[in-house]
Amino acid sequence: MFTQSFIFNQIHIEAARNASDDFNLFHDKHKWLQITHTPFKGPIVLGFQLNAMIEYQFHLYRETNHKNRIISENGLRYSNYQITFVNAVRPDRELDIKKTLIKTIPELILSNRIAIKSNNKTVLKFLRNSSSNHSQ
């Protein structure tokens, strides 16, 4: 069973910033203070980085729990994503992957959710449904 959590640290943000030449002050561990009236109270994770890391965590979870086999055997080649942002994701926040939910009615759908919390409050919910139908 995949139980290891992933935590974004400032070093992850720095690596993504340097790799993408994104030097927006919102991501800088020192310069974010230069932004007047910022609601974030610290640097925030880059959006593309957040999506890439979440997708990779889904991949690891499904591979470790043998869900990729179900996906390939049943032709579940389409994915639908639903992302709910409540607040920006900051460093030192843990990704929590929920157990896979398998629906069979009206068709086979594999669902996984990730929640990111800060101070016991959800700041982001990410849902991935895999199905054989592109409209799910």
MOLIN-V30347 format. One record per residue. RES is the residue in one letter. SS is DSSP state (~ for helix, > for strand, _ for the rest). OMEGA is omega in whole degrees, 0 to 359 (999 if undefined). D_FIRST is the distance of its C-alpha to the first C-alpha in whole Angstrom. Layout:
res=RES ss=SS omega=OMEGA d_first=D_FIRST
res=RES ss=SS omega=OMEGA d_first=D_FIRST
This chain:
res=M ss=_ omega=179 d_first=0
res=F ss=_ omega=182 d_first=4
res=T ss=_ omega=182 d_first=6
res=Q ss=_ omega=179 d_first=9
res=S ss=_ omega=175 d_first=12
res=F ss=> omega=178 d_first=15
res=I ss=> omega=174 d_first=18
res=F ss=> omega=173 d_first=22
res=N ss=_ omega=180 d_first=24
res=Q ss=~ omega=179 d_first=28
res=I ss=~ omega=177 d_first=28
res=H ss=~ omega=179 d_first=25
res=I ss=~ omega=180 d_first=28
res=E ss=~ omega=180 d_first=31
res=A ss=~ omega=180 d_first=29
res=A ss=~ omega=179 d_first=29
res=R ss=~ omega=182 d_first=33
res=N ss=~ omega=179 d_first=34
res=A ss=~ omega=185 d_first=33
res=S ss=~ omega=184 d_first=34
res=D ss=_ omega=177 d_first=37
res=D ss=_ omega=183 d_first=36
res=F ss=_ omega=175 d_first=38
res=N ss=_ omega=183 d_first=38
res=L ss=~ omega=180 d_first=39
res=F ss=~ omega=184 d_first=36
res=H ss=~ omega=185 d_first=34
res=D ss=_ omega=185 d_first=36
res=K ss=_ omega=178 d_first=35
res=H ss=_ omega=189 d_first=39
res=K ss=~ omega=180 d_first=41
res=W ss=~ omega=179 d_first=39
res=L ss=~ omega=180 d_first=41
res=Q ss=~ omega=181 d_first=44
res=I ss=_ omega=181 d_first=43
res=T ss=_ omega=176 d_first=45
res=H ss=_ omega=178 d_first=44
res=T ss=_ omega=181 d_first=40
res=P ss=_ omega=191 d_first=38
res=F ss=_ omega=178 d_first=35
res=K ss=_ omega=178 d_first=36
res=G ss=_ omega=179 d_first=34
res=P ss=_ omega=181 d_first=33
res=I ss=> omega=180 d_first=30
res=V ss=_ omega=177 d_first=28
res=L ss=_ omega=182 d_first=29
res=G ss=~ omega=181 d_first=28
res=F ss=~ omega=180 d_first=28
res=Q ss=~ omega=179 d_first=25
res=L ss=~ omega=179 d_first=23
res=N ss=~ omega=180 d_first=23
res=A ss=~ omega=180 d_first=22
res=M ss=~ omega=178 d_first=19
res=I ss=~ omega=179 d_first=18
res=E ss=~ omega=179 d_first=18
res=Y ss=~ omega=178 d_first=16
res=Q ss=~ omega=173 d_first=13
res=F ss=~ omega=180 d_first=13
res=H ss=~ omega=181 d_first=13
res=L ss=~ omega=181 d_first=11
res=Y ss=~ omega=182 d_first=8
res=R ss=~ omega=178 d_first=10
res=E ss=~ omega=181 d_first=10
res=T ss=~ omega=182 d_first=7
res=N ss=_ omega=175 d_first=6
res=H ss=_ omega=177 d_first=9
res=K ss=~ omega=178 d_first=11
res=N ss=~ omega=178 d_first=14
res=R ss=~ omega=178 d_first=15
res=I ss=~ omega=181 d_first=16
res=I ss=~ omega=182 d_first=18
res=S ss=~ omega=180 d_first=20
res=E ss=~ omega=184 d_first=21
res=N ss=_ omega=177 d_first=22
res=G ss=_ omega=180 d_first=24
res=L ss=_ omega=188 d_first=22
res=R ss=_ omega=178 d_first=23
res=Y ss=> omega=177 d_first=24
res=S ss=> omega=176 d_first=23
res=N ss=> omega=182 d_first=24
res=Y ss=> omega=174 d_first=23
res=Q ss=> omega=183 d_first=25
res=I ss=> omega=177 d_first=25
res=T ss=> omega=177 d_first=26
res=F ss=> omega=174 d_first=28
res=V ss=_ omega=179 d_first=29
res=N ss=_ omega=177 d_first=30
res=A ss=_ omega=178 d_first=29
res=V ss=_ omega=181 d_first=26
res=R ss=> omega=178 d_first=27
res=P ss=_ omega=178 d_first=26
res=D ss=_ omega=174 d_first=24
res=R ss=> omega=185 d_first=22
res=E ss=> omega=173 d_first=18
res=L ss=> omega=179 d_first=16
res=D ss=> omega=180 d_first=14
res=I ss=> omega=179 d_first=12
res=K ss=_ omega=179 d_first=12
res=K ss=_ omega=180 d_first=10
res=T ss=_ omega=175 d_first=11
res=L ss=> omega=179 d_first=15
res=I ss=> omega=177 d_first=16
res=K ss=> omega=179 d_first=20
res=T ss=_ omega=182 d_first=23
res=I ss=_ omega=0 d_first=26
res=P ss=_ omega=176 d_first=28
res=E ss=_ omega=181 d_first=26
res=L ss=_ omega=178 d_first=22
res=I ss=> omega=174 d_first=20
res=L ss=> omega=181 d_first=17
res=S ss=> omega=172 d_first=17
res=N ss=> omega=178 d_first=14
res=R ss=> omega=171 d_first=16
res=I ss=> omega=174 d_first=16
res=A ss=> omega=174 d_first=18
res=I ss=> omega=183 d_first=20
res=K ss=> omega=175 d_first=22
res=S ss=> omega=183 d_first=25
res=N ss=_ omega=180 d_first=27
res=N ss=_ omega=176 d_first=24
res=K ss=> omega=180 d_first=26
res=T ss=> omega=176 d_first=24
res=V ss=> omega=179 d_first=26
res=L ss=> omega=171 d_first=24
res=K ss=> omega=183 d_first=22
res=F ss=> omega=181 d_first=20
res=L ss=> omega=175 d_first=20
res=R ss=> omega=174 d_first=19
res=N ss=> omega=175 d_first=20
res=S ss=> omega=182 d_first=20
res=S ss=> omega=177 d_first=23
res=S ss=_ omega=183 d_first=25
res=N ss=_ omega=184 d_first=28
res=H ss=_ omega=183 d_first=29
res=S ss=_ omega=182 d_first=30
res=Q ss=_ omega=999 d_first=27
